[in-house]
Amino acid sequence: MQGLFITFEGGEGAGKSTQIQYLAETLRASGHDVVLTREPGGSPGAEAVRHVLLSGAAEEFGVRMEAILFAAARSDHVEELIRPAVAAGKTVLCDRFMDSSRVYQGVTGNLEPDFVNTLERVAINGMVPDLTIILDLPAEVGLARARARAASDAPDRYEKEALAIHEKRREAFLEIAAREPQRCKVVDGNQPADAIAMAIQRLVRELDEKQRSDNHNARVVPS
C-alpha cells in the first residue's frame, strides 16, 4: 500500500519539531513504519546545502540564489528519500517543505510568483504532500520561543529578522491554507502541547482511514 507524506509548516518557534516527534511515536505504536526528515536537509546532498542556507552564507548572493539552493536541496531530498519511502509504504513526516519556500522566499523574499512556482514544480516533481499541518500562533510568541530555545547559540538566518516579517509569514501560511483546504489543515499552536498533539492525531487518523477506504474501493471489481 502506498505510504503517506505529511508535512509540518509554521513560523519560527511554532512547535513543529516537538509535534513531529509526538506524532511519530503515536504512529509507530500503531504499526506504521515512520520516517522523520526535515528541510532544508533530509538527504546527504540536501544536508550539505543546509548549513550554507541557515548560516546566512548565501544571503549576500540574494534571495533568488537562496531560492535556487532550496529547490536543489528539495529535489535531492524528494528523489533520494521521500519518494522511495512513500513508494515502500512508509509514512514520511517532514519538518517544512514547499510551503516554506512559498512564504519565506516568495512572499517575504518578494520573488515573482512565476519564478517560485517553476522552482517548486521542478523540485517536487509531483511529490505533493497528502497532508500539510500548519501550526499557527502569533509571531511574537513563536519568535520568543525560538530565541529562548537557542539562547546559547547565535540566531540563525531567519530568527534574527524583524517581528513584522515573521507576522507577514504567519499571514501567508494562513492564506495558503485558505486556498488549499483539502491539503492544508491549521492547528492552533498557542494551546497545550498535548491538545495540539491530539488535534494532529485526529487529522492523520482521518487521512489514514480515507486512504484505506480508497485502496479498498480500488481493489473492488464490479460484478
Salt bridges, closest charged atoms under 4 A:
GLU9 OE1 - ARG96 NH1 3.81
GLU12 OE2 - ARG96 NH2 3.56
GLU39 OE1 - ARG74 NE 2.66
GLU39 OE2 - HIS77 ND1 2.86
GLU47 OE1 - ARG38 NH2 2.91
GLU59 OE1 - ARG157 NE 3.79
GLU59 OE1 - LYS160 NZ 3.82
GLU66 OE2 - ARG157 NE 2.95
GLU79 OE2 - ARG83 NH2 2.95
ASP99 OD1 - ARG102 NH1 3.30
ASP99 OD2 - ARG183 NH1 2.79
GLU112 OE2 - ARG64 NH2 2.87
GLU120 OE1 - ARG102 NE 2.74
ASP136 OD1 - ARG170 NE 2.72
GLU159 OE2 - ARG149 NH2 3.39
GLU161 OE2 - ARG157 NH1 2.90
GLU161 OE1 - ARG169 NH2 2.66
GLU167 OE2 - ARG170 NH1 3.39
GLU180 OE2 - ARG102 NH1 2.70
GLU180 OE1 - ARG183 NE 2.97
ASP208 OD2 - HIS32 NE2 3.61
ASP208 OD2 - ARG212 NE 3.27
ASP214 OD2 - LYS210 NZ 2.94
